Amino acid sequence: MKRIYSSLIVLLMVFCAQAVFGQAKTVSGSVTDGDTGDALPGVTVLVKGTNTGTTTDVDGSFSLKVPSPESVLEFSYLGYVTQEMAVGDQQSFSIVLKPDFIGLEQVVVVGYGTQKKENLTGAVSVVDVAKTLESKPIADVARSLKGVVPGVTITHATGKLNQEPTIKLRGYGSVNGNSNPLILIDGVEGKLSDLNPEAIESISVLKDAASTSIYGTRAAFGVMLITTKQGRSGKAVLTYSNNFSFSKPIWDIKHAPMEFLMDAIHTAKERNNGGAPFAFGMGGQDWRDKSVQWEKDYGYLGSNLSDETMIEGRDFDVIDGQFYAYRSWDVFGQILNDNAFAQTHNISVSGGSDKLNYSVGFSTNAKEGLYKVNTETQTKNTLNANFSAKLNDWATLNFRNLYTKRIYEEPFSYRLGGRLGELFYALRWPNNFPYGISDGTYFGAPEGSSFIGPIGFLRNANRSRTERDYSRNTLETVLDILDQETQKLDFTANFSYSQTDQELHVKGGTVPLINWWSSGNPPQFDPFYYSTSTSRNKTSYDLTKVKLYTFNAFAKYTNTSVAGHTFSLLGGTNIEQNDYSFLTAGKPFLLDPNMPEIATATGDAFADNSKERWRVLGLFGRVNYNFNEKLLLELNGRLDGSSRFPAGDQFAFFPSGSIGYRLSEEDFAKDVLDMVKVSSLKLRGSWGQIGYQDIGQFVFIPTLSGRDANWIRNSQFEKTFRNPKAVSPSLTWETIETLDFGVDMGLFDNRVDISFDIFQRKNKDMLGPGQQLPAVLGASVPKVNAGEMTTKGWELTVNVRHRFNKDFDIYFTGVMSDAQAEITKWSNESGILSDFYEGMKLGDIWGFETDRLFQASDFGSNGDLNPDIPVQDPDIYSAGFNMGPGDVKYKDLNGDGVVNKGAFTKDDHGDLKIIGNTTPRYEYSIRTGLNFKWIDLGIFLQGVGKRQYWGTGNAALANFHYDVLYDYQTNYWREDNTDAFYPRPFASNVGSYLPNTKNIGRLLNGGNMLMYGKNNYVPQSKYLQDLSYLRLKEISLGFTVPASAIERYSIDRLRIYFAAYNIMEWTNSFTPIDPESTINYFGSLSFYGTQLPQSRSFSFGLQITL
């Protein structure tokens, strides 16, 4: 009997299996364009809810095995509305996809989830990754994103290969900390420089508090969400791309012809308290005449000579032990390279099955810097790997890994022990100094030896090395707890650990150079120059380690059980811990400069270290409501805790909300909107608060600072401690409150998409000085949450796309934004301009209004000013400066007969006025292009509509300091050139007539030079830099080989392209200053040019998919 029952059960199972498997079948069909009727190749066809799928072939056809008639097919293609179709009894399908020109169906990554673009209610921008990051001559995400997103300002202070970007979203938000947006890579904080652009799937930028508050305190000034590419089921897809580029400096500075240079140097020196003209001992009429004659004989900048060998008697003389050089050099042509090479290679593979999918990519990038000799180099290798395993019907396990290794080498800088580049000396000296090499016949120098100077330092410098390793690993579990037709509940938990290890090996040492500038000594070869300098002849190691632990857990419930009503609820927690440690150790006086190690140095060792830890804890929630795809509502709340505050003030709750109304979905509005060609229209508004914690570590705890006493005990100065600073025991969060109103509109069947936002961001509890303390206390004013700053602005984006037929389409994207911050509350009763004050616009530049240059007729026979000319404040001028014809005449604006700064306060500022502002205004960009058959063309322009800057240094102001003049500075005042642009030369205009202004540049950049200058270069309207510009940022031209020509080789896609970056620009500046290199709100142009410039790049490469 048991055997009979067993047989019946087996038979029943067989019949059931046959019934089940009998329902599976193969379906086929074609997909076409709804506008043109053309076949669409590459459309993704998925069985909804699974990873089973395929793509259409070159004819738009597909064939797919589906598990049952109840299956639903999902057809998706970039730029088209996704369509679903139930299988049922059909065997063949003819699918027509409607173009989605503005991406309403696009799924956008937002805080802890995704939303359709059409349902967004906050201020969110989405980057077109394909157009922005592909085929660029730079393997740098930040540089590629410049000007792409409205409201986002990305700058690089220099053109160095390892220069990290400064990113601001809607301007500065606080005078404390850096107010940078939070950058999340797959949900974990990271750096853009650690990413491989080819690995990026999507980039979303969250701008208002309603969008960012769910991320808590570190998202106070916006969030940039970056997701990397994920695997998909199907055959393995292998892609490879490369890029080869050549770069040159963006500016090309040339020295002035020698006759102008010599005249300016001698005029300046002679005016300096009657001093004799000299430059490192060189001077006199004979030196001047021989230098001018040399350039007449051998060409401007020595263009008739091809070698760099210095010949005694032709290029220089030694007279009575004094060195005199005459040869004219193209200094920056010697230092900077016009063909810096870089190459990038990317390879990736992705694919998988219903149970497991993967995406693995590797990138390697190597590039040279802009120095022509001993240049900086950087190699960067990046590995990213994402795996997803479906454990069963309700559980998925994800693993994400990112690893980046960077090795950067640069020549040790002998200018101030490595703090400034060698370009400082190139900007300091005239170009008839000895920039060449020895022929081996003089001063005991071997052939090929260099003279002291920027070229000599560069050629002989050791190469300091920075090695940086970054790794991030994330393990994530996703549980589909409830998956019904009208109700869904899923839970996600992930843990990430990232670590950064950086080692900087500083390699100084002595250098073998011809010493021609030692005062009182004849020139001679010194094989160990700088042997006694502890700041140059040294070596050290700096070790930095950063560990970040991140845990997120959240659940999302969605209910659509009532027709026309969609309700969702999200709740979770976020915990982060950051551990930072730094250790430095080193020694001066190397025994052998070729062995720059601590063990081979003989000086006194030095060492120091620091450690820091902070933690944040957040509990967050979000409620979304969608009424009939018309009314959209979102409410957010987060309880934040931070270790940076006192125990009683560590936690605070921050709410936010947004609402959207899709007016175009209302029946009563459709006819009217159709008449004016409005296809879609959504109104939205948001309000929210978010806490900001970046005010420093433990600033609420009084600390003691140590110092050496003035007395000696036990043969050494005794260590003492100062009184602790006064602190506020109740410091707490700065509260960032944002109000945003926006409109999203589509025109002409959504071929034109317009998005406009107007916003106000207010920092209500900004950390600033409290009430003044009695002087008898002997302590500085403690900081309290008493300041306030308001930023107002707007953003506009216009997208246009038109497809003429399957072979030809065009696109256009224009963005523009503006933001201006103002101090609305600050403790500064006197209104002194050297501090923040109420009503101050961040970036304001105070200065005089320039009248003109003085002429001889303005002075009497005794040299005094005529009585009808306002007296110029004597404090404007340095000792030894005797005002005369050719000097700057400042305007007497208040008419009191004296030009001065008054009390230098908001209410009494004499003849000073606000002459400009460093804030970039009306930032804009235009991206346009076309696709015609197999050819694609892309053009990108970017610029700033309004911005001023007071820049100092020789490259910015003629004869500002030192003995140099450039070819664009020859229009200076001379007796035969009284209608000049620049004033009569003076030996040094360094100084500060106006007190240092306390601004963000000073706080963040370690100093302030905005008010730097005296004599003829006190900040003023005439020499204020206009840094508005338009730059042709990119041009790319690509050719995609027709599929019919490569499919026989199992190649799915092959594209060859050419690209150029930073091609040309249009500016109003009277100098060759690169307006982007100092586009941050503050900072300094002081001694502009002392850092490597940005570069122009030209590249080519290919992209292949198998």
ZAMARTOR-663276 format. One record per residue (C-alpha): x, y, z. Coordinates in pm, whole numbers, padded with zeros to 5 digits, always signed. Example, Ala and Ser with C-alpha at 12.3 -4.5 7.8 and 13.67 -1.06 7.14 Angstrom:
+01230-00450+00780+01367-00106+00714
! end
This chain:
+00000+00000+00000+00279+00243+00091+00438+00174-00249+00109+00256-00424+00073+00588-00237+00432+00676-00322+00374+00608-00689+00060+00823-00690+00245+01112-00527+00528+01090-00784+00277+01086-01070+00092+01386-00921+00417+01583-00894+00507+01504-01253+00166+01621-01378+00189+01939-01170+00536+02012-01299+00420+01961-01654+00131+02199-01592+00358+02464-01445+00630+02440-01706+00374+02419-01977+00272+02778-01896+00620+02914-01983+00653+03032-02341+00865+03243-02575+00731+03575-02697+00873+03806-02961+00805+04140-03117+00940+04477-03225+00974+04826-03074+00944+05148-03271+00965+05524-03215+00623+05682-03156+00715+05998-03348+00902+05864-03650+00802+05497-03667+01170+05401-03684+01294+05081-03520+01457+05128-03179+01764+04912-03115+01890+04863-02759+01553+04886-02582+01557+04696-02251+01282+04433-02228+01234+04293-01876+00990+04056-01713+00866+04292-01444+00976+04204-01093+01260+03981-01214+01603+04014-01367+01498+03817-01673+01531+04026-01984+01690+04108-02316+01745+04402-02550+01618+04473-02898+01853+04416-03190+01950+04657-03465+01608+04608-03626+01423+04676-03302+01324+04309-03267+01335+04093-02954+01264+03740-02836+01224+03642-02471+01113+03340-02270+00853+03434-02006+00754+03214-01710+00375+03245-01744+00089+03431-01918+00050+03639-01601+00392+03794-01662+00420+04164-01742+00678+04294-01988+00846+04626-01919+00998+04822-02210+01243+05100-02119+01477+05314-02323+01665+05631-02239+01466+05931-02358+01136+05745-02386+00840+05681-02158+00860+05334-02000+00575+05108-02110+00431+04790-01957+00240+04515-02138+00071+04204-01993+00167+03885-02177-00166+03702-02162-00227+03485-02468-00018+03699-02703+00286+03556-02877+00387+03866-03070+00400+04232-02966+00430+04558-03158+00539+04817-02905+00541+05190-02974+00743+05402-02729+00664+05768-02688+00960+06004-02657+01009+06152-02311+01208+06462-02395+01233+06599-02041+01252+06270-01854+00931+06284-01655+00950+05906-01620+01311+05928-01512+01381+05773-01173+01579+06017-00960+01788+05916-00660+01682+06108-00348+01739+06066+00025+01721+05694+00111+01527+05606-00201+01412+05708-00548+01128+05906-00699+01000+05977-01046+01112+06316-01168+00751+06419-01226+00673+06364-00856+00962+06560-00707+00859+06845-00480+01200+06961-00357+01482+07147-00532+01669+06864-00703+01895+06876-01009+01994+06571-01210+02321+06553-01405+02322+06410-01756+02606+06168-01686+02660+06059-02048+02708+06413-02179+02898+06540-01878+03147+06264-01801+03205+06063-02117+03492+06132-02358+03658+06398-02145+04034+06467-02157+04036+06473-01777+03983+06184-01537+03847+06421-01275+03478+06424-01187+03489+06767-01021+03641+06944-01321+03384+06779-01549+03098+06906-01330+03205+07272-01342+02914+07486-01456+02682+07190-01514+02443+07222-01218+02278+07557-01144+02379+07688-00803+02688+07465-00776+03027+07640-00787+03333+07417-00826+03681+07570-00819+04042+07460-00817+04285+07707-00662+04574+07587-00881+04645+07359-01173+04840+07109-00964+04757+06748-01038+04656+06669-00680+04453+06988-00624+04128+06905-00445+03822+07105-00550+03628+07357-00346+03255+07302-00389+02983+07544-00286+02609+07499-00332+02413+07823-00339+02712+08012-00200+02855+08030+00149+02616+07947+00429+02826+08018+00736+03137+08206+00839+03231+07899+01042+03359+07577+00889+03362+07522+00515+02986+07506+00439+03050+07247+00168+02779+07011+00043+02784+06651+00159+02907+06414-00112+02765+06064-00081+02894+05784-00303+02655+05489-00283+02532+05633+00046+02876+05686+00205+03066+06014+00232+03354+06032-00013+03562+06252-00240+03495+06316-00607+03866+06266-00673+03840+05902-00561+03589+05819-00834+03634+05681-01181+03397+05886-01401+03321+05579-01612+03181+05398-01307+02913+05657-01230+02551+05566-01298+02375+05879-01175+02429+06210-00996+02155+06397-00813+02206+06729-00634+01971+06804-00344+01958+07175-00266+01681+07272-00026+01626+07163+00333+01319+06960+00238+01540+06739+00020+01851+06726+00239+01722+06730+00598+01677+06355+00605+02057+06327+00591+02099+06541+00898+02359+06780+01026+02627+06719+00766+02387+06798+00482+02314+07154+00594+02442+07300+00268+02321+07044+00018+02390+06688-00086+02544+06541-00398+02420+06183-00438+02632+05964-00663+02547+05603-00746+02787+05373-00924+02693+05127-01194+02510+04811-01089+02498+04471-01257+02197+04353-01456+02088+04007-01559+02185+03893-01903+02500+03806-02090+02830+03950-01973+02897+04291-02126+03260+04395-02156+03347+04760-02214+03682+04927-02269+03766+05292-02320+04077+05502-02329+04182+05863-02351+04514+06018-02453+04557+06389-02394+04811+06668-02421+04790+06979-02204+04941+07326-02199+04913+07620-01955+04602+07828-01988+04801+08151-01974+05120+08249-02150+05294+08531-01966+05586+08703-02137+05820+08960-01991+05825+09309-02135+06092+09403-02390+06416+09487-02214+06403+09859-02286+06077+09888-02089+06190+09650-01814+06519+09832-01753+06349+10172-01758+06084+10060-01506+06337+09901-01269+06562+10207-01266+06275+10453-01230+06132+10252-00940+06464+10219-00759+06561+10579-00807+06229+10689-00654+06271+10465-00351+06417+10718-00110+06671+10822-00369+06835+10481-00367+07065+10367-00646+06910+10120-00889+07016+09762-00828+06883+09409-00841+07084+09160-00637+07384+09388-00671+07335+09447-01042+07260+09800-01152+07389+10109-01318+07365+10254-01665+07615+10007-01808+07409+09704-01698+07096+09871-01832+07251+09951-02171+07409+09610-02218+07082+09430-02135+06890+09638-02387+07158+09588-02651+07174+09213-02590+06805+09180-02677+06855+09389-02991+07139+09158-03096+06978+08823-03013+06607+08892-03039+06318+08950-02802+06346+08694-02522+06656+08552-02691+06457+08416-02982+06770+08395-03202+06945+08153-02964+06842+07789-02931+07058+07661-02643+07053+07749-02273+07429+07773-02220+07546+08097-02059+07856+08239-02231+08079+08472-02030+08135+08801-02208+07818+08760-02412+07547+08674-02159+07714+08794-01841+08022+08956-01692+08192+08953-01354+08327+09299-01274+08513+09356-00947+08358+09039-00809+08003+09151-00897+07791+08940-01130+07610+09121-01415+07367+08929-01638+07228+09060-01968+07068+08771-02151+06691+08791-02204+06494+08472-02140+06146+08343-02212+06120+08244-01847+05781+08075-01845+05861+07909-02175+06153+07747-01995+05954+07646-01690+05619+07538-01832+05545+07251-02067+05318+07283-02370+05277+06906-02413+05203+06751-02075+05088+06397-02149+04814+06199-01977+04646+05870-02048+04348+05687-01903+04230+05330-01953+03900+05187-01829+03774+04833-01846+03456+04693-01695+03238+04385-01711+02880+04348-01599+02609+04088-01624+02446+03817-01419+02138+03607-01375+01813+03621-01180+02003+03519-00868+02332+03706-00896+02447+04009-01090+02771+04201-01089+02947+04512-01219+03324+04531-01187+03540+04809-01327+03905+04907-01321+04059+05237-01425+04416+05355-01445+04523+05712-01507+04872+05858-01540+04947+06221-01608+05228+06472-01613+05220+06820-01467+05297+07149-01637+05661+07188-01535+05894+07134-01828+06172+06992-01611+06138+06757-01313+05762+06789-01340+05499+06661-01100+05338+06328-01184+05035+06140-01059+04908+05789-01108+04561+05686-00998+04421+05334-01001+04057+05272-00915+03871+04946-00864+03496+04939-00810+03295+04622-00768+02922+04588-00701+02752+04254-00645+02388+04174-00578+02265+03828-00476+01894+03740-00453+01888+03490-00168+01519+03410-00210+01197+03581-00310+01217+03830-00025+01585+03880+00060+01867+04042-00137+02227+04082-00030+02439+04360-00183+02810+04419-00159+02980+04735-00287+03352+04803-00294+03559+05102-00399+03936+05116-00384+04157+05400-00507+04532+05434-00492+04703+05758-00582+05075+05828-00600+05176+06189-00646+05530+06320-00684+05644+06679-00713+05977+06862-00692+06051+06997-00348+06001+07373-00348+06287+07578-00213+06070+07887-00185+06000+07920+00189+06066+07555+00255+05808+07419+00014+05512+07647+00090+05514+07830-00243+05603+07709-00589+05913+07804-00784+05697+08030-01000+05724+08280-00715+06087+08348-00806+06001+08359-01176+05751+08634-01102+05988+08814-00869+06293+08851-01092+06356+09026-01423+06413+08795-01716+06777+08894-01767+06880+08702-01457+07083+08383-01516+06822+08120-01607+07068+07916-01817+07335+07656-01750+07713+07658-01725+07948+07563-02009+08194+07430-01750+08453+07708-01784+08373+07939-01493+08319+07949-01115+08439+07591-01077+08102+07466-01193+08073+07142-01392+07923+07168-01738+07544+07181-01725+07531+07329-01375+07244+07565-01302+07247+07907-01142+07045+07988-00832+06690+08051-00948+06364+07877-01026+06508+07666-01308+06806+07562-01097+06588+07468-00803+06352+07269-01024+06625+07080-01205+06802+06970-00889+06518+06922-00642+06439+06591-00482+06088+06466-00548+05853+06461-00251+05606+06173-00267+05248+06138-00148+05095+05792-00145+04724+05770-00067+04506+05462-00031+04129+05483+00001+03902+05184+00047+03533+05153+00115+03331+04839+00169+02955+04825+00212+02742+04525+00303+02368+04570+00259+02058+04362+00314+01725+04441+00151+01414+04255+00272+01082+04263+00083+00868+04196+00388+00535+04269+00221+00487+04261-00154+00122+04285-00247-00055+04462-00529-00160+04755-00308+00081+04731-00017+00457+04704-00003+00696+04702+00289+01070+04672+00255+01356+04704+00498+01715+04804+00421+02017+04788+00647+02376+04858+00548+02710+04898+00716+03006+05071+00555+03366+05100+00657+03598+05334+00473+03961+05409+00545+04208+05661+00409+04581+05613+00460+04813+05884+00335+05189+05910+00360+05371+06226+00257+05747+06195+00234+05899+06543+00212+06239+06523+00048+06437+06842+00078+06812+06863+00083+07098+07066-00054+07129+07155-00422+07439+07201-00641+07406+07553-00782+07614+07848-00894+07577+08104-00616+07581+08443-00782+07367+08638-00539+07561+08619-00212+07618+08978-00101+07982+09084-00104+08111+08754-00244+08213+08673-00601+08005+08403-00773+08112+08045-00714+07979+07693-00749+07828+07558-00427+07765+07181-00440+07570+07199-00113+07365+07516-00134+07115+07551+00154+07329+07322+00371+07252+07530+00684+06878+07578+00622+06657+07372+00852+06349+07448+00639+06506+07326+00312+06779+07079+00402+06542+06840+00573+06326+06532+00536+06003+06436+00708+05712+06193+00701+05350+06296+00750+05114+06005+00818+04738+06061+00806+04472+05802+00879+04096+05855+00859+03839+05587+00945+03468+05632+00883+03205+05391+01014+02853+05431+00876+02538+05237+00965+02196+05296+00810+01874+05110+00870+01537+05214+00734+01202+05073+00633+00958+05198+00372+00587+05124+00355+00373+05210+00048-00006+05183+00024-00213+05229-00293-00524+05045-00176-00748+05350-00229-00774+05450-00593-00608+05783-00664-00428+05793-00330-00069+05682-00277+00073+05694+00071+00426+05604+00177+00611+05616+00506+00986+05596+00560+01161+05569+00895+01512+05482+01001+01835+05561+01177+02180+05681+01074+02494+05642+01286+02842+05763+01191+03180+05773+01359+03489+05941+01220+03838+05878+01360+04124+06099+01245+04491+06073+01338+04799+06257+01218+05168+06200+01291+05467+06393+01160+05836+06332+01222+06155+06449+01059+06510+06578+01081+06717+06853+00918+07071+06836+00779+07089+06537+00544+07421+06361+00512+07344+06286+00149+07070+06470-00044+07023+06157-00255+06918+05968+00058+06651+06190+00218+06569+05967+00515+06542+06046+00885+06814+05792+00963+07060+05974+00735+07006+06322+00884+07213+06468+01168+06998+06751+01307+06760+06751+01600+06456+06537+01534+06110+06691+01549+05776+06518+01586+05413+06600+01650+05075+06433+01633+04702+06495+01670+04386+06287+01706+04019+06363+01664+03691+06176+01685+03334+06281+01622+03006+06092+01615+02658+06167+01484+02332+05984+01552+02012+06051+01363+01655+05924+01372+01462+06025+01063+01122+05988+00906+00945+06086+00587+00581+06082+00479+00479+06109+00113+00126+06153-00018+00022+06154-00384-00336+06243-00475-00422+06127-00824-00081+06236-00962-00191+06598-00902-00124+06696-00544+00210+06588-00398+00305+06626-00033+00621+06536+00156+00697+06582+00528+01036+06509+00684+01174+06511+01033+01509+06422+01184+01630+06407+01541+02003+06475+01525+02274+06422+01781+02637+06533+01757+02938+06484+01981+03064+06834+01896+02833+07002+02149+02795+07003+02529+02597+06714+02678+02281+06918+02725+02282+07057+02372+02381+06756+02165+02034+06672+02030+01787+06878+01830+01489+06810+01605+01470+06961+01257+01151+06948+01047+01094+07013+00678+00825+06975+00419+00742+07035+00055+00432+07043-00161+00378+07015-00534+00079+07074-00755+00074+06930-01109-00162+07180-01262-00131+07020-01604-00310+06708-01473-00625+06905-01395-00900+06872-01657-01003+07235-01623-00651+07350-01709-00562+07119-01994-00742+07309-02269-00589+07639-02169-00241+07490-02135-00274+07313-02471-00353+07647-02634-00021+07792-02515+00166+07467-02591+00229+07384-02224+00259+07006-02197+00330+06981-01825+00324+07229-01539+00412+07173-01177+00425+07432-00898+00619+07345-00585+00735+07496-00261+00940+07383+00036+01047+07493+00382+01278+07328+00626+01538+07353+00897+01859+07158+00937+02137+07174+01194+02500+07257+01116+02770+07113+01339+03097+07212+01171+03204+07474+01425+03518+07300+01548+03598+07033+01801+03508+07095+02166+03505+07474+02135+03286+07483+02446+03570+07351+02667+03824+07602+02810+04175+07503+02704+04521+07602+02822+04792+07695+02572+05154+07639+02662+05457+07859+02607+05816+07892+02716+05867+08132+03006+06117+08415+03009+06324+08253+03281+06558+07956+03280+06545+07668+03524+06771+07362+03507+06944+07510+03200+06626+07547+02996+06328+07776+02962+06051+07664+03191+05718+07566+03039+05420+07774+03147+05052+07797+03052+04835+08094+02971+04498+08157+03128+04221+07963+02954+04007+08146+02700+03654+08239+02797+03405+08005+02630+03029+07971+02621+02911+07652+02795+02592+07635+02586+02710+07635+02228+02472+07449+02000+02370+07399+01642+02368+07665+01380+02015+07638+01237+01995+07657+00860+01643+07745+00743+01556+07730+00373+01253+07855+00185+01221+07755-00180+00959+07812-00449+00986+07652-00791+00808+07581-01116+00872+07299-01364+00722+07338-01708+00730+07144-02033+00646+07304-02368+00576+07172-02716+00508+06810-02621+00779+06836-02355+01050+06907-02611+01130+07216-02405+01175+07182-02030+01204+07484-01801+01279+07473-01429+01302+07785-01213+01369+07821-00839+01384+08120-00610+01520+08061-00261+01618+08212+00070+01855+08041+00312+01895+08182+00661+02156+08081+00918+01968+08177+01234+02211+08078+01510+02547+08141+01350+02844+08123+01582+02993+08466+01644+03127+08697+01915+02919+08765+02224+02901+09078+02434+03225+09260+02509+03380+09157+02843+03530+09399+03096+03893+09474+03011+04001+09383+03364+03907+09022+03293+04191+08995+03045+04007+08747+02820+03879+08763+02466+03509+08765+02384+03366+08410+02384+03172+08284+02085+02798+08238+02115+02511+08144+01880+02421+08507+01812+02499+08573+01444+02271+08556+01143+02331+08541+00772+02081+08533+00485+02146+08412+00132+01901+08490-00145+01912+08371-00502+01753+08202-00799+01825+07924-01049+01707+07860-01404+01746+07556-01627+01623+07527-01987+01641+07198-02179+01551+07167-02546+01560+06849-02749+01421+06778-03092+01438+06457-03292+01391+06511-03665+01416+06140-03746+01602+05835-03628+01927+05971-03774+01920+06330-03658+01848+06504-03328+01970+06819-03155+01979+06929-02794+02040+07244-02591+02075+07297-02217+02119+07637-02060+02157+07705-01688+02198+08028-01491+02201+08099-01120+02271+08377-00876+02318+08397-00500+02426+08672-00260+02483+08636+00115+02438+08915+00369+02524+08941+00738+02194+09036+00903+02299+09006+01269+02645+09042+01424+02794+09181+01741+02992+09481+01611+02859+09792+01781+03116+10027+01630+03063+09893+01278+03437+09860+01223+03500+09740+00867+03774+09502+00974+03504+09275+01121+03172+09144+00998+02893+09397+01037+02519+09402+00986+02433+09476+00625+02764+09346+00492+02740+09157+00165+02987+08872+00175+03272+08951-00060+03237+09331-00049+03558+09514-00145+03616+09854+00011+03844+10099-00168+03889+10444-00315+03747+10567-00640+04034+10650-00873+04029+10998-01021+04330+10992-01254+04709+11005-01254+04874+11320-01126+05043+11536-01388+05320+11796-01355+05061+12074-01369+04912+11952-01039+05223+12059-00848+05377+12392-00771+05739+12489-00818+05818+12362-00467+05669+12021-00541+05359+12070-00327+05009+11995-00455+04812+12287-00589+04566+12429-00330+04258+12321-00527+04353+11952-00516+04235+11744-00219+04504+11640+00024+04591+11270-00003+04616+11097+00336+04989+11063+00423+04922+10719+00570+04852+10596+00217+05222+10620+00137+05526+10420+00249+05832+10581+00398+06048+10713+00117+05757+10758-00123+05750+11113-00258+05424+11179-00442+05465+11336-00781+05358+11328-01146+05244+10986-01259+05113+10876-00920+04750+10790-00851+04509+11064-00752+04226+10930-00533+03885+11102-00533+03755+11311-00246+03403+11168-00238+03270+11347+00071+03408+11684-00036+03597+11766+00286+03919+11841+00102+04102+11535+00237+04115+11183+00095+04117+10935+00380+03944+10630+00530+03773+10817+00814+03729+10599+01120+03709+10293+00892+03360+10212+01015+03031+10142+00846+02904+10494+00929+03232+10682+00900+03443+10547+00617+03574+10875+00480+03616+10854+00103+03607+10477+00091+03320+10303-00083+03228+09952-00187+03400+09923-00525+03315+09561-00600+03235+09216-00471+03423+08889-00503+03107+08677-00514+03055+08521-00857+02718+08645-00984+02505+08516-01270+02695+08194-01322+02582+08036-01646+02654+07759-01894+02534+07637-02232+02559+07281-02354+02449+07207-02709+02508+06942-02968+02368+06705-03223+02362+06343-03331+02357+06277-03705+02372+05916-03818+02702+05796-03674+02841+06138-03581+02793+06320-03251+02904+06673-03169+02900+06839-02828+02984+07198-02728+02994+07336-02373+03039+07701-02274+03055+07830-01919+03102+08165-01753+03031+08423-01483+02836+08739-01556+02967+08962-01278+03257+08947-01037+03534+09177-00917+03860+09112-00740+04137+09319-00589+04448+09129-00686+04804+09211-00595+05142+09081-00705+05351+09153-01009+05134+08961-01255+04825+09153-01146+04969+09507-01099+05261+09659-01288+05561+09732-01064+05375+09618-00757+05689+09476-00602+06028+09342-00709+06213+09398-01033+05984+09275-01305+05751+09392-01583+05536+09198-01831+05447+09261-02193+05092+09375-02106+05224+09629-01853+05433+09860-02073+05171+10137-02072+05303+10296-01751+05354+10668-01685+05667+10825-01830+05739+11181-01925+05679+11083-02287+05369+10877-02198+05159+11086-01959+04823+10943-02073+04916+10601-01932+04715+10325-01773+04962+10227-01499+05124+10476-01260+05489+10575-01249+05695+10282-01113+05795+10267-00749+06016+09999-00595+05761+09852-00355+05390+09902-00302+05369+09627-00041+05188+09726+00275+04837+09769+00403+04680+10112+00427+04342+09956+00500+04323+09720+00800+04273+09352+00727+03910+09274+00669+03773+08987+00873+03609+08775+00607+03570+08417+00500+03886+08434+00293+04085+08515+00603+03911+08255+00816+03927+07970+00568+04245+08041+00375+04477+08133+00659+04517+08499+00575+04374+08795+00393+04523+08997+00109+04215+09180-00013+04337+09503+00146+04703+09448+00059+04872+09748-00100+04992+10102-00040+05103+10406-00239+04963+10378-00591+04798+10043-00521+04565+10100-00231+04246+09910-00331+04072+10131-00586+03834+10128-00879+04085+10175-01163+04288+09860-01102+04006+09644-00975+04000+09318-01170+03685+09239-01368+03667+08859-01355+03349+08812-01554+03412+08577-01843+03280+08336-02102+03484+08024-02167+03453+07769-02444+03493+07484-02202+03460+07174-02416+03418+07052-02770+03384+06684-02851+03340+06511-03184+03266+06140-03203+03212+05877-03469+03023+05556-03388+03100+05280-03635+02777+05142-03789+02660+04820-03625+02649+04643-03960+03023+04692-03998+03125+04548-03659+02862+04294-03555+03050+04019-03741+03335+04075-03492+03098+04039-03192+03135+04410-03121+02818+04582-03002+02949+04939-03014+03265+05115-03125+03308+05491-03096+03612+05704-03172+03625+06061-03047+03828+06378-03026+03784+06636-02750+03926+06965-02630+03895+07126-02288+03939+07491-02183+03975+07593-02546+03945+07972-02525+03785+08248-02321+03658+08603-02344+03726+08832-02046+03732+09200-01954+04041+09174-01737+04347+09386-01815+04573+09095-01713+04598+08731-01826+04455+08615-01493+04255+08295-01524+03917+08390-01373+03841+08032-01271+04154+07978-01064+04025+08215-00798+03651+08178-00843+03598+08112-00473+03422+08388-00286+03725+08508-00099+04088+08402-00083+04362+08599-00247+04515+08694-00577+04817+08820-00387+05130+08733-00585+04910+08589-00855+05092+08334-01069+05298+08174-00793+05099+07855-00835+05065+07636-01141+04795+07760-01379+04502+07564-01514+04554+07386-01844+04408+07347-02192+04377+06988-02304+04336+06814-02637+04257+06446-02646+04139+06147-02842+04024+05798-02754+03787+05514-02822+03501+05334-02649+03420+04972-02728+03149+04739-02601+03154+04363-02654
! end
